[in-house]
Amino acid sequence: MFRLTVRDRVMIAHSFRGEIFGPAQRLHGATYVVEAEVARPQLDPDGLVIDIGLAHKVLRSTLSAFDYQNLDELPEFEGINTTTEFLAHELWRRLCVAVGNGELGAHATGLASIRVTLRESDVAWASYEGPVG
């Protein structure tokens, strides 16, 4: 399997509901280093997994919806604990939509999977990986 990863950052604020979250029930901020890794069994006709420039552009565009936002105030997340795991899945979902819309180029339909990793710190991170399409 061939793989390509692009990385960016996003700064958000949010709070959680539930005693398990302790002090994180209060509004707090997080800066995530976000990695999007795409995989395919064979290279495309240009010898690429995917165009790295397009991949970074689409990741930045996807993250811009959350950057410097209080996720508690976004209607699409009303009533949801926007945990690191949840956000990894949500970003994966949005990247899959971008593939389907052709935003990652014509050959991106040959991608097998996307893995999104959100690194909260150098000692803690979460990922979600799933098939494309």
Helices and strands as residue ranges (DSSP letters): E 2-14, G 19-25, E 28-40, H 52-64, E 69-70, G 71-73, G 75-77, H 84-100, G 106-110, E 113-119, E 125-131
